[in-house]
Amino acid sequence: MAIDCGALFENCDDLAARTPSPLAAGMEGSAILAIAGQVNARIASGVNVANFTVGDFKPGVFAIPEKLTEYISEELAAGHTNYPPAVGTPELRSAVRRLYERELGLVYPEGCVQIGSGARPPIYSAFRVLIEPGDLMVYSVPSWNNNYYAYLNQARVEVIVAKPEDGFMPTAEALAPFLREARVLCLNSPLNPCGTTIKKELLADICDAIVDENKRRAAVGHRPLILLYDQVYWQLTFGEHEHFTPVELNPEMAKYTVFIDAISKCWAGTGLRVGWGVMPPWMRGRVGPLVGHMGAWAARPEQQATARLLDEPEVVAPWMDQFKQDVQDRLTILRDGLWAMRDEGLPVDALDAQGAIYLSARFDLIGKTAPNGKLLETDEDVRQLLLTEADVAIVPFTAFGYPAGSGWVRFSVGAVSVDDAKGAIERLRALLIRLG
């Protein structure tokens, strides 16, 4: 006789209130995924929505490299289905070191690479190793998920509100008052959600300040200030915009930098879950067991296939050239279309597309009246308006911790075609003209 467990779960409000830890009870889900869920429901109902929400790739639009598919199949056929080492397979760790030497000019010794199931386990593990409850974590907004990681690690936070004229990057001057006390500083370039890159001079100034601060701490025996440098999108920069690393600008930063990286965005392989952190050996030795206890490693076939392809730049380069061009084509359509509307006098603007798969745009619509007569009072009102009246789905910067009422939003192009982008611009223009 089957037992109806669902019936047993009814009237359990008291049990539910008494069971979770305070930390778990206060944890919030991703605001971005909540928006994406609503959009996907609208698409499932038959509405043709241009979906610029989640930072993911639609396989029918952006496929992973053919050789990666081939190598994964070969690794599976060869029986590589057992547990990988918790730190990552030797082949992949070595291939990552060769990649960093070949492409970034950074020579790391053995023992500095930690593989994870995507970039998140190395990020989370680094925070767990570095932060004690009450330690200060400094980051700027808009940014991805820093608020959730700070909460999980019970860190105090100092949040810098970055400005569009700075590409939404924090300036050295804004960071300076907090570096003396900070335990971790978080930077991301190219930046999610903005699609901007950090300027060489700015990054150099920040690195110099970190090195100086750590010299002071060493003299008094205090714990160092660590930079968590998320460069998941570093291979996706456009035009004159270049990617720079802290270590190339100040070699002393090798002792204080944790690089976060993955194939998720550079190879459109978000679901393959292959990522890594590159860090000082003393820190990798502490991060590795944590990743192992979580079981948060990438699958062995994907690790082995990734290692093989990382060592074949002659195969990757032509694929990457086309991939970058396809991403940039979509971003350029959006940017040029929004700039043209701005030049017409419509209430919209955008930053240039510098890197990643994102474009920052601003809709100055708060205070206007929607076609249904509703007064637009919040960023959420604007998001809903674009979705319901133009079938364009975006994410407001409030989902990335930015102050309410700015009008800034993120366009993510990984799941749209060129025609989708063109159609979205046409519908947005028509809507803005209607709003007057």
C-alpha positions in Angstrom: 0.0 0.0 0.0 1.4 3.4 -1.0 1.9 6.0 1.6 0.7 9.5 0.7 3.6 11.6 1.9 2.0 14.8 0.6 -0.9 14.4 3.1 1.7 14.0 5.9 3.3 17.3 5.0 0.0 19.3 5.4 -0.4 21.4 8.5 3.3 21.4 9.2 3.7 25.2 9.6 5.0 24.8 13.1 7.5 22.2 12.2 8.7 24.2 9.2 9.2 27.3 11.4 11.2 25.4 14.0 13.4 23.3 11.7 15.7 25.4 9.5 18.8 27.1 11.0 18.6 30.9 11.1 21.1 31.1 8.3 19.0 28.9 6.0 15.8 30.5 7.0 17.1 33.9 5.9 18.6 32.8 2.6 17.0 34.3 -0.5 16.8 32.7 -4.0 18.2 34.5 -7.0 16.2 37.5 -8.1 17.5 36.9 -11.7 16.2 33.4 -11.8 12.8 34.5 -10.4 12.5 37.0 -13.3 13.6 34.3 -15.7 10.9 32.0 -14.4 8.2 34.5 -15.1 9.5 35.1 -18.6 9.8 31.4 -19.4 6.2 30.9 -18.3 5.2 33.7 -20.7 7.1 32.0 -23.5 5.5 28.7 -22.7 2.1 30.2 -23.0 2.9 31.0 -26.7 4.2 34.6 -26.5 7.2 35.3 -28.8 9.4 37.0 -26.2 12.9 38.3 -26.9 14.6 36.8 -23.8 17.5 38.9 -22.6 17.3 37.7 -19.0 19.6 34.9 -17.8 23.3 34.9 -18.6 23.1 31.6 -20.3 23.3 30.3 -23.9 20.6 28.7 -25.9 22.2 25.7 -27.5 20.3 26.1 -30.8 21.8 29.6 -31.1 25.3 29.2 -29.5 26.6 25.6 -29.6 29.8 24.5 -27.8 32.8 23.8 -29.9 32.3 20.6 -32.0 35.6 19.2 -30.8 34.5 19.6 -27.2 31.4 17.5 -28.0 33.6 14.9 -29.7 36.1 14.7 -26.9 33.5 14.3 -24.2 31.9 11.4 -26.2 35.3 9.8 -26.5 36.1 10.1 -22.8 32.7 8.6 -22.0 33.3 5.7 -24.4 36.7 5.1 -22.8 35.0 4.5 -19.5 36.1 7.7 -17.7 33.0 7.7 -15.5 34.5 7.3 -12.0 35.2 10.0 -9.4 37.8 12.6 -10.4 40.3 13.8 -7.8 38.6 16.4 -5.6 41.2 19.0 -6.7 40.6 18.2 -10.4 42.3 15.8 -12.8 46.1 16.3 -13.3 45.5 16.8 -17.0 43.1 19.7 -16.6 45.0 21.4 -13.8 48.2 21.3 -16.0 46.2 22.5 -19.1 44.9 25.5 -17.1 48.5 26.4 -16.0 49.6 26.2 -19.7 46.7 28.3 -20.8 47.5 31.1 -18.3 51.2 31.0 -19.3 50.4 31.0 -23.0 47.6 33.6 -23.1 48.1 35.7 -19.9 51.8 35.5 -19.4 51.3 34.1 -15.9 53.5 31.1 -14.9 52.0 29.3 -11.9 53.6 26.3 -10.2 51.9 23.0 -9.5 49.5 23.2 -6.7 47.8 26.5 -7.6 44.7 25.2 -9.5 41.4 24.1 -8.0 38.8 22.6 -10.4 35.1 22.9 -9.6 31.7 22.2 -11.0 31.7 25.6 -12.7 33.0 28.8 -11.1 30.7 28.8 -8.1 32.4 26.2 -5.9 35.8 27.9 -6.1 34.1 31.2 -5.3 32.2 29.9 -2.4 35.1 27.8 -1.1 37.5 30.8 -1.3 35.1 32.9 0.8 34.7 30.1 3.3 38.5 29.8 3.7 39.1 33.6 3.9 36.1 35.0 5.9 35.2 34.5 9.5 31.8 35.8 10.7 32.0 39.6 11.0 35.0 40.0 8.6 34.6 42.8 6.1 33.9 42.1 2.4 34.1 45.0 0.0 32.4 45.0 -3.4 30.7 47.3 -5.8 27.3 47.3 -7.4 25.9 46.4 -9.8 27.5 43.0 -9.4 26.6 39.3 -9.5 25.8 37.3 -6.4 28.2 39.0 -4.0 25.4 39.8 -1.6 24.4 36.1 -1.4 28.0 35.0 -0.8 28.4 37.7 1.9 25.2 36.5 3.6 26.2 32.8 3.5 29.6 33.6 5.1 28.1 36.1 7.6 30.4 38.8 6.5 30.0 42.5 7.1 29.9 44.3 3.8 30.8 47.7 2.4 29.0 48.2 -0.9 30.4 50.8 -3.4 27.7 52.2 -5.7 29.6 52.4 -9.0 28.8 55.0 -11.6 28.0 54.7 -15.3 30.7 57.2 -16.3 33.2 54.7 -14.7 31.8 51.8 -16.6 30.2 50.7 -13.3 33.6 49.8 -12.0 34.7 51.0 -8.5 37.4 53.6 -8.4 40.5 53.3 -6.3 39.4 56.5 -4.4 36.0 55.0 -3.5 37.7 51.8 -2.3 40.5 53.4 -0.3 38.6 54.2 3.0 37.8 50.5 3.4 40.9 48.6 2.4 42.6 49.0 5.8 39.9 46.8 7.4 38.7 44.6 4.5 39.5 40.9 4.4 38.3 40.3 0.8 37.8 42.7 -2.1 35.8 41.4 -5.1 36.3 42.6 -8.7 34.9 41.3 -11.9 36.0 42.1 -15.4 34.5 42.0 -18.0 31.7 42.9 -15.7 28.4 41.0 -15.2 25.9 42.6 -15.5 27.3 45.6 -17.4 29.5 44.3 -20.2 32.2 46.7 -19.3 36.0 46.2 -18.7 38.2 47.6 -16.0 40.7 50.2 -17.2 44.4 49.3 -16.9 45.2 52.4 -14.9 42.4 51.8 -12.5 43.3 48.2 -11.8 46.9 49.1 -11.4 46.0 51.7 -8.8 43.8 49.2 -6.9 46.6 46.6 -7.0 49.2 49.0 -5.7 46.9 49.9 -2.8 46.4 46.3 -1.9 50.1 45.6 -2.0 50.8 48.6 0.2 48.1 47.6 2.7 49.4 44.0 2.9 52.9 45.3 3.6 51.5 47.2 6.6 49.6 44.1 7.8 52.7 41.9 7.4 54.6 44.2 9.7 52.1 43.8 12.5 51.2 40.2 11.8 47.6 40.8 10.6 45.8 38.6 8.1 46.2 39.8 4.4 43.7 41.5 2.2 42.8 39.1 -0.7 41.5 40.1 -4.1 38.9 37.7 -5.6 39.2 38.5 -9.3 36.4 37.0 -11.4 37.6 36.8 -15.0 35.1 34.3 -16.3 34.5 36.5 -19.4 38.2 37.4 -20.0 38.2 35.8 -23.5 35.2 37.9 -24.6 36.4 41.4 -25.1 35.7 43.5 -28.1 37.5 46.0 -30.3 40.1 48.1 -28.5 39.0 46.9 -25.1 41.6 44.6 -23.5 41.7 42.3 -20.5 44.3 42.9 -17.8 45.2 40.8 -14.8 46.3 42.1 -11.3 49.4 40.0 -11.5 50.7 41.4 -14.8 50.2 45.0 -13.5 51.8 44.3 -10.1 53.6 40.9 -9.8 53.3 41.1 -6.0 49.6 40.5 -6.4 50.2 36.9 -7.2 50.4 36.4 -3.4 47.0 38.1 -2.8 44.9 37.2 -5.9 42.4 34.4 -6.4 41.4 34.1 -10.1 38.0 32.7 -10.9 37.5 31.2 -14.4 35.5 28.7 -16.3 34.5 27.4 -19.8 30.9 28.4 -19.0 30.9 31.6 -21.0 34.0 31.5 -23.2 32.9 28.2 -24.8 29.1 28.6 -24.2 29.3 25.5 -21.9 27.3 26.7 -18.9 25.7 23.3 -18.4 29.0 21.4 -18.6 30.0 22.8 -15.2 33.8 23.0 -15.6 35.4 25.9 -13.8 38.5 26.6 -11.7 40.2 28.9 -9.3 43.9 29.8 -9.6 45.4 30.9 -6.3 48.5 30.8 -4.0 49.4 27.2 -3.1 48.7 27.7 0.7 45.2 28.7 -0.1 44.5 26.0 -2.7 45.5 23.5 0.0 42.6 24.7 2.1 40.0 25.2 -0.7 40.6 21.7 -2.1 39.2 19.7 0.9 36.1 22.0 1.1 35.3 21.4 -2.6 35.9 17.7 -2.0 33.5 17.5 1.0 30.8 19.2 -1.1 31.4 16.9 -4.0 31.4 20.0 -6.1 33.8 18.7 -8.8 33.2 18.7 -12.5 32.5 15.3 -14.1 35.6 13.5 -15.2 34.7 13.2 -19.0 34.2 17.0 -19.2 37.4 17.6 -17.3 39.4 15.4 -19.6 37.8 16.8 -22.7 38.4 20.4 -21.6 42.1 19.6 -20.9 42.5 18.3 -24.4 40.9 21.3 -26.1 42.7 23.8 -23.9 46.0 22.4 -25.4 44.7 22.9 -28.9 44.6 26.7 -29.4 44.8 26.2 -33.2 41.4 24.4 -33.0 39.8 26.8 -30.5 40.9 30.1 -32.2 38.8 29.9 -35.3 35.8 28.8 -33.3 36.3 31.6 -30.8 36.7 34.2 -33.5 33.3 33.3 -34.9 31.7 33.0 -31.5 32.9 36.4 -30.4 31.7 37.9 -33.7 28.2 36.4 -33.2 28.0 37.7 -29.7 29.3 41.2 -30.7 26.8 41.3 -33.6 23.9 41.0 -31.3 25.3 43.5 -28.8 26.0 46.0 -31.6 22.5 45.8 -32.9 21.1 46.6 -29.4 23.6 49.3 -28.7 23.2 51.0 -32.1 19.4 50.8 -31.9 19.3 52.3 -28.4 21.7 55.0 -29.4 19.6 55.9 -32.4 16.5 56.1 -30.2 18.5 58.4 -27.8 19.4 60.6 -30.7 15.8 60.8 -31.6 15.1 62.2 -28.2 13.5 59.1 -26.8 14.1 58.4 -23.0 16.8 55.7 -23.4 20.6 55.4 -23.4 23.2 52.6 -23.3 26.9 52.1 -22.6 29.3 50.7 -25.3 29.6 46.9 -25.5 33.1 46.2 -24.3 33.1 42.6 -23.2 31.1 39.6 -22.0 27.6 38.9 -23.3 25.9 41.9 -21.7 24.8 45.4 -22.6 23.9 48.1 -20.0 20.9 50.3 -21.0 18.9 52.9 -19.2 15.1 53.5 -19.7 14.1 56.9 -18.2 10.5 56.0 -17.8 9.7 56.4 -14.1 7.0 59.0 -13.8 5.5 58.2 -17.2 2.1 56.5 -17.7 1.9 53.1 -19.3 -0.6 52.4 -22.1 -2.9 50.7 -19.6 -3.0 53.9 -17.5 -0.7 52.7 -14.8 1.8 55.2 -13.4 5.4 53.8 -13.7 6.9 54.2 -10.2 9.6 51.5 -9.9 12.2 49.7 -11.9 9.9 46.6 -11.6 7.1 48.6 -13.3 9.5 49.4 -16.2 10.5 45.8 -16.5 6.9 44.6 -16.6 6.1 47.3 -19.2 8.9 46.2 -21.5 7.8 42.6 -21.1 4.1 43.0 -21.6 4.0 45.8 -24.1 7.1 45.1 -26.2 7.7 41.4 -25.5 11.3 42.3 -24.4 12.6 40.6 -21.3 15.4 42.3 -19.4 16.8 42.3 -15.8 16.9 45.6 -13.9 20.1 46.5 -12.1 18.2 46.3 -8.8 18.5 42.5 -9.1 22.3 43.1 -8.9 22.1 45.3 -5.8 22.0 48.7 -7.5 19.9 51.4 -5.9 16.2 51.5 -7.0 15.0 54.1 -9.5 18.1 54.3 -11.7 16.4 52.9 -14.8 19.5 50.8 -15.6 18.9 47.3 -17.0 20.9 44.4 -18.3 20.5 42.9 -21.8 22.0 39.4 -22.1 22.4 38.1 -25.7 23.2 34.4 -25.2 19.7 33.1 -26.0 18.7 35.4 -28.9 19.2 35.4 -32.6 20.1 38.4 -34.7 16.5 38.7 -35.8 15.4 38.6 -32.2 17.7 41.5 -31.4 16.4 43.5 -34.4 12.8 42.8 -33.6 13.3 43.8 -30.0 14.7 47.2 -31.0 11.8 47.8 -33.4 9.2 47.0 -30.7 11.0 49.1 -28.0 11.1 52.1 -30.3 7.4 51.8 -31.0 6.6 51.5 -27.3 8.7 54.5 -26.4 7.1 56.6 -29.1 3.7 55.6 -27.8 4.7 56.7 -24.3 5.5 60.2 -25.6 
